[in-house]
Amino acid sequence: MDQVNSARASSGTTAVADVLLLLPLARTYTYSIPVGLLGQVHRGAQVTCPVRRREVTGLVVAVRAPGDDDPPRLSPLTGLATTRAPWPPDLMDLIDWTARYYVAPAGVVARTAMPSLFARRTPRTESFIRFVERPDVPFRSAKDNAVLDALEAAGPMDIQQAKRLVTDGAVSIRRLLARGCLVIDQRAPEMPVQPELPSGVERPVPTADQTAVLEKILPTIRQAGYTGFLLHGVTGSGKTEVYLRAIETTLETGKGAIVLVPEIALTIELRRRFESRFGKLAAVLHSAMPEALRANVWDDVLAGRVRVVVGPRSAVWAPLPNLGMIVVDEEHETSYKQQDGLRYNARDLALVRGTLARCPVILGSATPSLETFQNAHDKKLTYLSLPDRVLSRPMPRVTLVDLRYQPAQGGEKLFSPPLRDALATTIQRGESAILFLNRRGFGRFVLCRTCGTTIRCPNCSITLTHHAKPERLCCHYCDHSTQVPGACPTCNSQDVEVLGFGTERVEEEVGRIVPGARCGRLDSDTAPKGGLDRILEDFRSGAINVLVGTQIVAKGHDFPRVTLVGVLLAEQSLAFPDFRAPERTFQLLTQVAGRAGRGDIPGQVIVQTYDPSQYALQYASTHDYLGFAVAENRMRRERGYPPHSHLASIEISSPDSRQAMTDADAVREALSQFLMAAGREGREVIVLGPAAAAIERLRGRTRLQILLKGRRRSTLNEALWRLHRMFGNGHGDTRILLDIDPVSLL
């Protein structure tokens, strides 16, 4: 021990840092802090560390005195990676919690949290130009003299603003810089001032229900402690206004807020409302942004220049230094669950981060997930209700149309007479309609009527979907695309036909059968590259009066012109081999129905179905969430599914189907041995599989699944960590993916 202390004394090590390298590693590494960096290295700081003759960026997770277990000689940190402020303590704690809960290396979690450019670039700065001195001899150019006079009088000025002082100002500025009369400085952007509402703009007067809800929420913001809320409000009840007023109070306390929304489409829509209310203090953050822009927003958030962050699931990692509230809008949406890479659920992480930051969290929905509703029942969340729409507007009237007894329209039962007539009447009155079909493309699949062959994806065990613009067959999983065959590849018959229908086909049919219809389509084919903004704006302005879309149109939009919603194939989502299929069907129908009647004219909803007696459809037709929740919860309890148990899924995949089965059997055997050794708690865990996944072959890989069901999270977590230490992420061509709390079993 004396030799260890002597070595440390000789090296001058008085403090060490435990560092999380931004690499796919689970453990931290300890470095000595050089004397020149003492007092500058704090928890959450980005530092550079020597790793095998190269420098790697890392996050400091702890600064402490040297311990007896530390090696006598430690490599020193080589410097600070940036001059940024350290990451907030609650974000660092969240990274640690996420790594443990989702059985993932902490380095992977940190890399998931931050934009990829953020670790590799210096903090964002802005260029300012300032006056230095006048020349001994005045300039002949009047423009040069005018620029010099303006900058001497105004002081440092944004360089773009300075270029606009005179015509061709950039030329004058270049000459003045060359003569040494001006100089360019780089500095951090200025902090925005707390905005006020623009003159003439009034906030809506809160309803009695909104007031009652705010009276419960606002005190918890001022008390600075964790409280979880479930805000259960029917569609059109004004949940967003509750969020805005709660954020106003949060900003008044000097803190910031994160608002999570399930889709980028909603991020864009809410952006206008938040920017009009909070000005430059609000910013959008999502993974589809250019990396440079996303890194700039992270800089602004970490520096405190942005205090309200709006975005989908990745916004839960926003580095707000003084977090005061988190909102999760449409908390039931499965898009909050990351389906590749680190498979985290942003809704659940929002509750964890709220606990760590000691701030309130609001989960809002018209159709809460059964897990969240059960947590409210168990008093883990405070239940708040908005049972009525604003201005006492009625809920839309829902009609179920039985397609079994309706005449065919154009060879396919796209439109029943009731829906076709209602659509025509809506257009004649100058109103708007939404048609919902959760299947993109023109047709469903291509079939040979002679031999029965369907055109399937060569990489996935599914049929290819037919698209008309441009005409092609494509796989929505691996992006494989091919031309539509003129003859059957099996029997060479010419009797090849496209069957089924998607949003493209519906769009075409609307224009053909409804006079005056100006139809637009919103799905993942039309939304990218600026299409989303344009289509929504055209529909809002009336340039489009019929919007055909997938689930993108069902979530959170407010279109006062919409008086009719048509659902073309209601039970489509019921066909998925997933225990959550009835819940998702109820939620989708309730949400899309809620787009109707949000203006002064009452709305109507026509739901086309082949099984109108199905209980999810029946409850959705009467807007009866409680009735559905009780019925579905009873079945979940009987079958041992969440919220009455916890799930974990293990996927074993390989290009070789025999190798996949061999490795899956090895994983199952290791699981069985561990659970047997765990005693009574281990015997309570039910292990199902290995079995073929619902889509057995995906992107050229055979997929097998093992499903774990248990009442104790800790037992499942320990079993999965044992597997991870034994098998890692797989070997050779075999991959092993762990999914804790899966929301899809496809």
KOLTOR-255050 format. One record per residue (C-alpha): x, y, z; residue in one letter. Coordinates in steps of 0.001 Angstrom, whole numbers, padded with zeros to 6 digits, always signed. Layout:
! residues N
XYZA...
This chain:
! residues 746
+000000+000000+000000M+002842+002417+000793D+004304+001712-002669Q+000934+002517-004313V+000600+005793-002414N+004214+006655-003225S+003602+006060-006935A+000537+008289-006857R+002385+011005-004997A+005233+010934-007479S+002826+011208-010408S+001006+014150-008800G-002405+012437-008995T-004767+014151-006541T-008030+013489-008398A-009256+010939-010907V-012155+010845-013337A-014311+007854-014198D-015039+008286-017894V-017655+006747-020145L-016044+006421-023561L-018401+007136-026467L-017894+003617-027779L-020151+000522-027533P-018735-000371-024115L-020564-001144-020868A-017882-000165-018346R-016193+003102-017435T-012452+003792-017417Y-010469+005732-014850T-007987+008488-015758Y-005933+010849-013690S-006757+014550-013924I-003674+016647-014771P-002952+019628-012554V-003795+022003-015398G-007338+020576-015622L-008147+020506-011900L-011302+022482-011266G-012319+022284-014942Q-013310+018614-015123V-016776+017965-013697H-019366+015241-013986R-020983+015457-017420G-018000+017220-019033A-016764+016029-022426Q-013086+015108-022278V-010491+013528-024535T-008780+010353-023343C-005893+008262-024667P-007018+004819-025865V-004415+002646-027592R-002396+005496-029129R-005432+007509-030215R-007690+010042-028602E-011324+009198-027866V-014074+011480-026604T-015717+010520-023339G-018184+011732-020724L-017076+012157-017141V-019429+010224-014863V-017585+010938-011611A-014719+013027-010239V-013218+011674-007022R-010103+011120-004996A-007917+008134-005943P-009086+004901-004342G-007201+001873-003091D-008636-000213-005945D-007331+002135-008637D-004136+001156-010484P-001041+002935-009115P-000337+004569-012462R-003199+005992-014488L-003130+007565-017920S-003974+011270-017711P-006810+012963-019517L-005462+014820-022524T-007880+017726-022316G-011418+019038-022442L-013163+018108-025679A-015088+021388-025701T-015722+024446-023579T-019397+023508-023232R-021103+023321-019878A-021306+019781-018443P-024332+017662-019239W-027066+018022-016570P-026884+015554-013642P-030377+014175-014337D-029380+013353-017935L-026254+011573-016751M-028350+009597-014255D-030825+008762-017021L-028056+007342-019205I-026946+005099-016349D-030522+003955-015599W-031252+003265-019271T-028122+001147-019690A-029051-001000-016692R-032740-001380-017531Y-032444-002011-021272Y-029383-004265-020949V-027216-002068-023157A-023658-000695-022989P-023672+002778-021476A-021577+004053-024377G-024331+003027-026792V-026883+004902-024685V-024775+008083-024671A-024237+007905-028433R-027973+007402-028937T-028737+010428-026794A-026564+012956-028585M-026298+014057-032229P-023332+012364-033881S-021702+015712-034743L-022060+017072-031235F-019007+015244-029851A-016840+016200-032814R-017414+019939-033111R-016825+023042-031057T-019734+024951-029500P-021809+027013-031891R-020754+030618-032328T-021964+033578-034351E-019811+035992-036361S-019853+039675-035362F-017988+042479-037050I-016766+045493-035113R-015064+048833-035721F-011319+049075-034904V-009961+052347-036282E-010277+054881-039066R-007631+055142-041797P-005287+058128-041909D-006734+059097-045280V-010527+058917-045737P-011852+056449-048311F-012979+057692-051693R-015877+055229-051666S-019004+056685-050082A-020221+053137-049363K-017045+052251-047457D-017340+055420-045357N-021048+054753-044710A-020341+051213-043471V-017514+052444-041248L-019676+055225-039783D-022534+052822-039055A-020351+050242-037318L-018515+052847-035257E-021852+054183-034039A-023657+050853-033546A-020882+048738-032037G-020461+045008-032850P-023003+043861-035436M-024002+040514-036932D-021968+040122-040111I-024990+039375-042285Q-026733+042469-040968Q-023619+044546-041679A-023536+043372-045299K-027017+044809-045779R-026058+048331-044642L-025346+049399-048232V-025738+047916-051698T-022922+045414-052338D-022003+045733-048668G-019974+042498-048752A-017445+044161-051098V-017027+047166-048784S-016606+044933-045738I-013874+042891-047434R-011933+046088-048226R-012338+047417-044696L-011196+044099-043187L-008122+044084-045458A-007218+047641-044327R-007558+046653-040651G-010429+049070-040024C-012781+046236-039051L-012304+042867-037366V-014481+039747-037065I-015126+038221-033636D-016691+034848-032824Q-018898+034665-029763R-021738+032614-028350A-025236+033641-029439P-027057+035962-027071E-029570+034633-024579M-033160+035384-025651P-035331+037578-023495V-038450+036040-021944Q-041044+036672-024680P-044383+038338-024263E-047496+037607-026306L-047693+039768-029441P-050082+042678-029071S-053594+041841-030178G-053130+038079-029626V-055137+036676-026754E-054859+033303-025140R-058028+031194-025143P-060105+031507-021991V-059701+028178-020165P-062769+026049-019660T-063897+025019-016185A-062341+021577-016737D-059041+023069-017900Q-058975+025378-014881T-059575+022473-012509A-056776+020476-014125V-054326+023399-013994L-055090+023943-010313E-053693+020446-009715K-050647+020780-012012I-049304+024299-011390L-048542+023921-007652P-046364+020867-008367T-044303+022939-010816I-043638+025602-008200R-042855+023026-005496Q-040066+021461-007601A-040789+017799-006929G-041767+014786-008995Y-045439+014107-009618T-046745+011967-012461G-050065+012943-014071F-052340+011169-016512L-054315+013843-018373L-057202+011891-019901H-058992+014257-022270G-061322+013470-025151V-060257+014632-028604T-060745+018384-028909G-060872+018969-025145S-057937+021421-025146G-055062+019366-023750K-052543+021457-025701T-053677+024670-024004E-053146+022979-020632V-049595+022101-021705Y-048909+025685-022843L-050098+027251-019602R-048136+024746-017535A-045011+025574-019553I-045584+029302-018964E-045480+028660-015229T-042381+026503-015657T-040578+029324-017473L-041634+031791-014765E-039771+029625-012233T-036608+029901-014372G-036753+026312-015599K-037299+024579-018931G-039644+021982-020395A-039592+019038-022797I-042684+018273-024889V-042736+014868-026581L-045046+014177-029517V-045371+010848-031354P-044835+012023-034934E-042662+014581-036694I-045886+015730-038379A-047197+016856-034990L-043842+018442-034165T-044211+020728-037177I-047823+021581-036311E-047098+022349-032660L-044003+024346-033557R-046099+027289-034735R-048144+027367-031541R-045127+027117-029288F-043087+029686-031197E-045968+032166-031143S-046252+031689-027369R-042580+031401-026388F-040583+032937-029247G-036922+031933-029508K-037067+030092-026197L-038750+027194-028040A-037059+024892-030559A-037822+021683-032415V-035502+018697-032003L-035821+015407-033876H-033577+012805-035498S-034715+013624-039061A-033106+017086-038845M-029729+017593-040552P-027039+016578-038075E-025431+020026-038101A-028736+021709-037264L-029503+019142-034571R-026079+019704-033007A-026711+023474-033031N-030007+022982-031186V-028236+020804-028616W-025715+023621-028124D-028520+026129-027610D-030337+023843-025171V-027224+023051-023131L-026270+026747-022978A-029773+027736-021807G-030651+029727-024929R-033507+027288-025633V-035709+026329-022703R-038667+024610-024401V-037838+021577-026556V-040529+020018-028763V-039936+016758-030594G-040554+013019-030934P-038889+010351-028824R-035255+011501-029233S-036151+014819-027558A-036324+013001-024202V-032498+013261-024176W-032463+017060-024588A-029739+018437-022245P-031865+021063-020487L-029719+022255-017561P-032677+023092-015310N-035550+020828-016262L-038881+021838-014730G-041505+019784-016565M-041979+017025-019159I-045077+016534-021305V-045757+013341-023274V-048612+014032-025686D-050556+011040-027085E-048667+008893-024593E-050297+005696-025881H-048528+005865-029246E-046211+002962-030070T-043897+005324-031995S-042398+006331-028633Y-040733+002923-028663K-037469+002774-030624Q-037633-000315-032848Q-033954-000606-033780D-030640+000035-032068G-031258+000896-028419L-034895-000175-027982R-036005+002335-025383Y-039490+003709-024731N-039397+007516-024515A-042636+007652-022525R-041155+005463-019810D-037861+007359-019861L-039795+010627-019451A-041220+009327-016165L-037765+008198-015039V-036165+011515-015983R-038904+013419-014181G-038120+011399-011056T-034385+012076-011409L-034872+015796-012131A-037563+016104-009445R-040096+017694-011788C-043695+016874-012805P-044471+014724-015851V-047789+014941-017720I-048910+011999-019855L-051766+013142-022085G-054112+011080-024242S-057723+010569-025265A-057042+006817-025278T-054411+006042-022621P-052486+002804-022875S-053705+000120-020507L-050352+000205-018699E-050697+003931-017995T-054357+003604-017025F-053445+000816-014594Q-050715+003018-013073N-053318+005728-012498A-055627+003142-010914H-052758+002039-008639D-052140+005718-007637K-048702+005766-009254K-050050+008592-011418L-052519+011335-010510T-055600+011027-012734Y-056896+014233-014347L-059857+014419-016713S-061072+016653-019542L-064363+014881-020346P-065825+017454-022758D-064720+019307-025873R-064041+023039-025699V-067046+025321-026320L-069258+022301-025479S-068901+020985-029031R-070455+017519-029384P-068429+014423-030106M-068896+013238-033704P-071656+010735-034448R-070179+007361-035479V-071944+004962-037852T-070762+001401-038483L-071442+000230-042054V-071503-003541-042587D-069665-004197-045863L-071073-007713-046089R-074406-006261-047160Y-073248-003344-049307Q-072951-003384-053108P-069442-003396-054608A-067991-000167-055991Q-065716-000623-059011G-064963-004279-058279G-063611-003441-054803E-065654-002346-051816K-063717+000870-051374L-066782+003048-050800F-070111+001892-049493S-073119+003959-050664P-073453+005674-047225P-069821+006821-047285L-069922+007830-050955R-073110+009879-050453D-071827+011518-047272A-068572+012435-049003L-070400+014022-051926A-072682+016009-049589T-069694+017227-047545T-067938+018519-050673I-071122+020204-051951Q-071428+022114-048652R-067869+023431-048990G-066566+021371-046062E-063621+018946-045838S-063222+015234-045210A-060543+012786-044090I-060421+009216-045431L-058362+006858-043308F-056759+003650-044545L-053682+002357-042782N-052148+000842-045895R-050084+002825-048388R-049598+001945-052033G-052052+001423-054893F-052872-002254-054425G-052044-004839-051865R-050374-007576-053924F-050069-009082-057410V-051725-012478-057979L-051691-014889-060910C-055280-016074-061347R-054100-019141-063282T-051726-020779-060786C-052244-018681-057651G-048659-017372-057467T-048129-014111-055588T-045091-011898-056181I-043092-012013-052965R-040054-010153-051660C-036833-012177-052156P-035519-010922-048796N-038646-011014-046598C-041497-013485-046157S-044177-011050-047368I-045816-010130-050668T-044677-007001-052501L-047010-003989-052431T-048111-002446-055706H-047486+001302-056174H-048796+003263-059143A-046765+006510-059089K-044291+005411-060368P-045591+001912-061077E-043553-000635-059190R-043706-003439-056639L-041935-002694-053406C-041240-004133-049957C-041963-001732-047103H-039457-003514-044852Y-036244-003846-046884C-037012-001344-049706D-036600-003987-052398H-038258-002735-055592S-039000-004309-058956T-041124-003787-062049Q-044672-005134-062280V-044440-008359-064325P-046464-008649-067510G-046699-012413-067056A-046592-014841-064149C-042969-015823-063356P-044172-019360-062497T-046566-020370-065296C-046088-017492-067772N-049818-016737-067754S-050927-013260-068775Q-053782-013347-066246D-051936-011330-063582V-053998-008921-061453E-053456-006413-058662V-055706-007177-055686L-056498-005157-052594G-056114-001403-052278F-054001+001239-050568G-054032+005011-050172T-052944+005613-053784E-055938+003664-055087R-058317+005492-052751V-056969+008867-053890E-057602+007929-057519E-061125+006627-056841E-062156+009759-054909V-061273+011970-057850G-063283+009698-060140R-066539+009271-058189I-066905+012524-056190V-067484+015720-058231P-065593+018727-056882G-063189+016663-054789A-059668+018108-054606R-057879+015122-053177C-054503+014931-051465G-052655+012003-049935R-050579+011934-046757L-048514+008843-046008D-044851+007948-045698S-044488+008111-049502D-045657+011739-049773T-044536+013152-046399A-040720+013352-046936P-038845+016221-048601K-041183+019007-047554G-044358+017220-048663G-045738+017028-045140L-045774+020782-044536D-047201+021510-047964R-050007+018937-047810I-051119+019947-044312L-051103+023636-045240E-053091+022982-048434D-055661+020994-046480F-055908+023621-043764R-056396+026416-046334S-058973+024484-048375G-056842+023984-051485A-057350+020266-050722I-060796+019272-049429N-060349+015488-049162V-057275+014145-047384L-056535+010434-047781V-053985+009122-045348G-052548+006485-043085T-052181+006868-039318Q-050272+010143-039854I-053644+011887-040284V-055104+010341-037117A-052903+012004-034525K-053402+015375-032927G-054230+017534-035972H-056802+020299-035579D-058724+020953-038820F-061872+023017-038116P-063129+022502-041699R-063338+018703-041309V-066898+017498-040746T-066598+013952-042137L-064162+011148-041392V-064386+007890-043317G-062612+004720-042177V-062342+002347-045119L-061294-000944-043532L-061661-000696-039786A-060584-004190-038755E-057360-004199-040778Q-055206-003678-037666S-057076-006491-035868L-055472-009012-038229A-051990-008521-036754F-050779-011474-034619P-050254-009303-031547D-052099-009243-028229F-052250-005440-028448R-054161-005484-031776A-057604-004697-030243P-056157-001836-028177E-054401-000309-031177R-057548-000632-033285T-059647+001135-030631F-057052+003877-030239Q-056661+004471-033976L-060409+004641-034606L-061002+006933-031640T-058158+009231-032634Q-059098+009498-036321V-062774+009977-035429A-061693+012853-033217G-060553+014847-036252R-064223+015468-037170A-066408+018245-035799G-063712+020378-034193R-065198+023562-035696G-068677+025039-035451D-070344+022293-037527I-070917+018895-035837P-068971+015997-037318G-069853+012531-038461Q-067743+009391-038805V-068535+006452-041088I-066652+003251-040290V-066724+000519-042942Q-066215-002976-041560T-066898-006642-042214Y-067436-007313-038492D-069425-004507-036819P-069990-006646-033715S-066275-006712-032799Q-065966-005238-029293Y-063140-002755-030068A-065220-001287-032913L-068347-001178-030768Q-066656+000729-027939Y-064938+003087-030406A-068291+003889-032046S-069632+005187-028725T-066376+006890-027596H-066436+004598-024552D-062827+004358-023400Y-063679+003110-019909L-065869+000284-021253G-063118-000849-023605F-060418-000592-020928A-062401-002766-018492V-063139-005439-021124A-059587-005524-022509E-058004-005420-019061N-060013-008479-018020R-058688-010483-020965M-055116-009294-020362R-055340-010442-016740R-056612-013883-017755E-053823-014343-020304R-051012-012882-018219G-050143-009946-020466Y-049234-006348-019506P-050218-004491-017414P-050431-007654-015281H-046984-008948-016193S-043747-007769-017760H-042461-008905-021125L-039082-009282-022754A-038433-010526-026261S-035260-012171-027547I-034785-012279-031313E-032213-014637-032804I-031590-014136-036518S-029198-015490-039134S-029028-015798-042925P-028853-019560-042280D-032145-020883-040871S-030481-023965-039324R-027869-021836-037565Q-030623-019560-036249A-032452-022548-034725M-029252-023982-033226T-028394-020681-031554D-031986-020134-030415A-031968-023538-028714D-028708-022614-026955A-030210-019369-025700V-033329-021187-024468R-031187-023767-022645E-029121-021069-020928A-032302-019286-019876L-033785-022466-018443S-030665-023193-016403Q-030552-019712-014918F-034258-019569-014092L-034071-023021-012478M-031183-021841-010299A-033093-018654-009372A-035588-020674-007295G-039231-019702-006872R-038882-016321-008595E-037258-017975-011597G-039986-020608-011822R-042590-017829-012028E-041132-016692-015382V-042854-018214-018411I-040585-018837-021410V-042297-019230-024804L-040373-020397-027853G-038157-020373-029729P-040729-019937-032479A-040703-018343-035892A-041404-014597-035847A-044658-013397-037405A-042579-012226-040372I-040164-015128-040337E-037734-013854-042954R-036809-010171-042937L-034055-008466-044940R-032569-011830-045847G-032435-013175-042283R-034461-015946-040640T-035875-014694-037330R-036800-016728-034250L-038283-015300-031068Q-038262-016245-027414I-040803-014435-025237L-040404-014062-021468L-043375-013251-019221K-042923-012546-015517G-044333-010526-012622R-040962-009236-011402R-038946-006891-013601R-035834-007599-011545S-035907-011323-012333T-036284-010710-016070L-033573-008068-016002N-031101-010326-014223E-031802-013172-016658A-031239-010918-019658L-027980-009548-018247W-026790-013158-017794R-027632-013838-021431L-025911-010663-022576H-022724-011539-020718R-022843-015070-022150M-023828-014396-025776F-023341-010654-026287G-025020-009440-029475N-024360-012761-031178G-021447-014301-033051H-020503-014684-036694G-023606-014082-038802D-025965-014644-035870T-027497-011619-034168R-029198-011622-030786I-031448-008653-030008L-033033-008000-026623L-036248-005999-026433D-037434-005097-022940I-041137-004167-022738D-041750-004782-026465P-044732-003003-028003V-044744-005132-031164S-044229-008865-031495L-043990-008889-035282L
